[in-house]
Amino acid sequence: MAMASRPPLHRRRRLPLVPLLVLLCLSPGCAAGRVPVSVYYETLCPFCSAFVVNDLSRIFRDGIFSIADLRLVPFGNGRVSADGTVTCQHGEDECQLNAIEACVIRIWPDAEQHFPFIQCVEHLALTRKWDAWQSCFHETGLAYQPAIDCYNSGYGRQLVLQYAAETNALQPPHRFVPWVVVNGKPLGDDYMNFEAYICSAYDGKLPKACKGKHLAIAQETKASRGDKVCPASKTIS
């Protein structure tokens, strides 16, 4: 059967631009408007663990995650020598856990999938039971073997080196961890107020949890958090 001839391109009827844009904005692509949030941390810094478990986890419950594009970067205050050797601020256990978490993030890039595992490990770190980190696979339902293969193959180390390069290239340089960057702005000492910055940076319809938070930035006294961070200048263990 002969196919019906198509009109030349210049004769085809063009869709009105506005309705087309409306159709496009009903697609998942509109998630591009979410506010980028990067959290630079190390797995055994107790203040990083407390932030992840008690504060960062809140955005998944209160709805602010729907307007945020969350990235976790597990390297923190480590050091990379000229020969590529990685030394971590809290020792070899931290190096291992940084690499394990890096593998989990890479294998399950959706934050809603990998964050529960990260939260589980950091909760164990808070209670000084991080040796039981493998139990977090069972707790979260993530598959054990792909992450362990990633770590044992050395790929986890390569991911950590990538995170190290990214962390060390921060401008201004990070002074401590947790180091939180919202929409390109490092929050420094005010990192605990991260939700207010997310809400203020978002230009769409805000979730209910944002109500009043845009005022918190101006109203909250930015008390020093020097006792709630792991300084980058601290001697490596």
Helices and strands as residue ranges (DSSP letters): G 9-11, H 17-24, G 28-33, E 35-41, H 46-50, I 51-56, H 58-62, G 64-67, E 68-74, E 79-80, E 86-87, H 92-107, H 111-126, G 130-132, H 135-140, H 144-152, H 155-168, E 176-177, E 179-182, E 185-186, G 188-193, H 194-201, G 208-210, H 213-219, E 230-231
